[in-house]
Amino acid sequence: TQSTWVIFFAMPSFTAAYNSLEKGGDSLYVPKTRDAVIKLLHSLGPQDAVCFDVDSTVVAEEFIDELADFCGVGLKVQQVTRKAMSGNTNFRTALKERLNIIRPSIQQIDQFRKENGIKLTPGISGLVAGLHKRLIPIYLVSGGFELLILPVGESLDIPEDNIYANKLLFNEEGEYVGFDETQPTSASGGKALAISEIKQRHNRRYVIMVGDGATDAEACPPANAFIGFGGNVAREAVKERSLLFVHSFQELSQLMLNHHSQN
């Protein structure tokens, strides 16, 4: 019998998040103008949180595409990705199809991390350091893989408990056997569930979501505000859904940190 086990720590229960969304969620303040979003950013403190997407936001690349190329199946995975982008496949199904093509072993992932390193987007380290100085909690919320995202969090001094991502499953030989489908980030709308859980577990007042994709924009609400990011890939559809859209983390730092330093 082939045994299956999970690498790294257990994620929190998301039952409360599902129940909250089914009931319509908490009473939320959601700003309606760009100026109101900026005013909200200026008001953030230790009782609030800022959540960042990872692929094409905190890091410059898309980890699943890079891993597929590393494993020699990049073109096949791109075909599945295009199919998913057309709207004919939901996120979890597309994730399963792509992983079934890649089938990365632990050994391959370790080698991928050693050879590729971490390519942080310019300006993110300074922004995160500034938010830490203001004692504002930071989370990484991603549809990517925990094994690849944990080192990103470590490089930015973001605690492991503040990372929400998908778990890959392996057998005792380190061979890929699947992924944890109970994690909300593996599903369509999963980032909204993760943010709802963040608000409830830690009694956060305001939560800001920053990201480059449609799944990030869809997380508001329950996030109180969404900031579109175009520093690596500027998606027109995301820009249209963003009251505040920035093209670099330096620009976002100017908005979030400089005001505070002047007061």
N, C-alpha and C positions, 0 to 999 in steps of 0.2 A: 504494500500500500504506500502510495506516495504522500508524504506529509507536506503540509503547507504552513508556512509561518510568515510573520510580518516583521519587517525591519523597523526599528525605532519605536518611539513612544506611542501610546494609545491616544487617540483624539477624544475630545469631550463628546458627551451625548448631545445629539441635535434634536431630541424630542421636543424640547421647549421651543426651539426655533420653528419647527413645523407647526406646532400648536399656535404660536404667536401669529404666524403668517395666515393660518387658516381663519383666525379670529379677526384678521384685519390689522394686526400689529399694534404697537403702542401709538399714543398720540404723538405725532412727529412735527417738528418745525422744519419745513422745507422752503428755503429762500426761493423767490420767484424772479429775481433779477441778478445780473452780474455783480452789481454793487453790494447787494444783500449777501451774496456768497462770500465776497471779500470781507465784509464786516463780520461774518460768521467765523472766517479763518482767524481774524484778529482776536476773537473772543476765546479761542481754544485754550484749555488748561489741562491739568492732570486728570480731571474727571472725564475728559473727552478722548478721542482716538483718531488717528489717521491711518487708513488702510491703503496699501499699495498693491496693485497687480504686479506680477514679476516679469513674464515674457514680454519683450518689446516695451517694457516700462522701466522697472528697476535694472534689468539687464538688457543689452542691446539686441540679443537674438531670441529666437523661439526655440526653447530647449528640445521640444519633441522633433522638430525638423532637423536640428543639428545632430541629435542622437540618431535619427534615422539615416542621415548621411554617413555618420560614423560607422553604423552597422551595415552600410552598403545597400540600403533599401529606400533611399531618399525619394526617388521618382515615384515609386509605388505609393508611398505615404502621401506625397503631394496630390496624387489622384484622389485619394480618399478625402483629403482636406478640401479640395475643390468641390467634391460632391456634397460635403457637409455644409460648405459656405452657400450652396445653392438653396439650402433650406429643406432638402429632401431627407436629411438624417439628423436626429437629435444628438446632443453633445455626447451623452454617454455611449450611444451606439457608435458614433464616429471615433471616440476614444478607444473603445474596445477593438474596432476594426484596425486602427492604426497600430495599437500595441500587439495585436495578433500578427501583424506583418513584421514589426521590429523584433519582438520577443527578446528584449534585452536581459542578459544575465547580470548578476551582481558584479561579476568580474569585468564585463564590458562597461558597465556604468562607472565603476571605479577607474578604469583606464580612460574613459571619456573625460572624467573630471580632471584627471592628472594632465591629460594632453591639452585640454581646452581652457582650463582655469575659469576664473570668474571675470566676465567683461561687464563691469558695472557701467551704467549710463552716466556720462559726465554730469556732475552736479548733485547726484543723489547722495553721496557721502556727506557733503556739506549740509544739505537740507536735513538729512536724518540727524546729524550731529546737533544742528540748531534746534530741532524739535526735542531731542533728548535733553538739551540744556534747559528747555522750558518745561521739562518733565511731562511732555505729551506722549502717551503710549503709542507705539507704532506696531502695526500688524502687516504681514504679508498674506494676501488672499489670492490663491492661484488655482487654476485648473490644471497646472503642471504637476510635476512629480516631487514629492517630499524629499527623496534621496538627492535630487539636484538642487533643491531650494534651501535646504538646511544650511549648506555652506554659504549661500548668499546672505541668509539671516545672520550667521555667525560673523561674517565680514563687516556687517553693519551694526553689530551689537544688539540685534533683535532677539529676544528670548525664544527658545523653541516652542514654548506654550503659545506664542503669538504668531505661529505659522500655521495656516490652514491650506492644505494641499492634498493631492491624491497619493495614496499608498500603493506601491507595487508589491505583489506577493511572489514569493519564491519558495522552491522546495529546498531540501537539505543540501542539495548540490549547488544551490545558487541559481538554478534555472528559473526563468520567468514562468509563472503559472496563472497569472491574472492580476486584477487590482481590486481593491476594497470598494465595492459598489455601494456600500452604506454611507460613504463619505459624501456630503452634499456637494462638494466641489466637483464631483464626477458627473453631476446631473445638470441639465438646463435649469437656469435660475438658482444654481447652487451658491453663488457668491452672496446673493441676498439672504439665503439661509444662514450662511456663515456670519454675516454682519449682524443679523438678528441675534444669533447666539452670543456674539461678542458684546452686544449691548446688554443682554440679559445676565450673562455670567459675571460681568464686571461692573454692572450698573453704570454704563457709560451714558453721558448726557448727549453730546453731539458726536457723530461719527462721519468722517469725510472719506470718500472713496476716490482714489486717483488711478486712472488706467487708460489704456489705448484702445480698448475694444468694446463691442456692443454688450458683452456680458458684464463689463464693469459699469456701464451706464445703467443697465437693468437692475443693478443693486441699489439704486436710489429711487424710492425708499426700499428698504428700511434705512439705508444711509441717509443722513440729512442733506448731503450735497455731493454731487459728482463733479470732479475736475477732469476734463479730457486732456490726455497727454499725447503730443505729436512729435516728441523729440527723436523717436526712432522710426515710427511709421505714422503719418498723419492720415487718418481715415475720415473722409468727408462725412460719412454717415454719423460718426461719433461726434465730429465737430458740430454738426447740426443739432445734436441732442445735448450739447454742453452750454450751460450759461457762462462757464469759465473754461476756456481752452488755452493751454500753454504749449509752447514749442520747445521748452527746455526746463530743467530743474533749477537753473539759475534764475529764470523768470519767476518760477513758483516761489523760490526762496525770497526774492524781492518782495513778493506779495505777502508771504507768511511771516517772515522774520524781521525785515527791516523796520516795519511799523512798530513791532514790539520793542526793538532796540532804541527807538526814538522816544519811547514813553517811559 
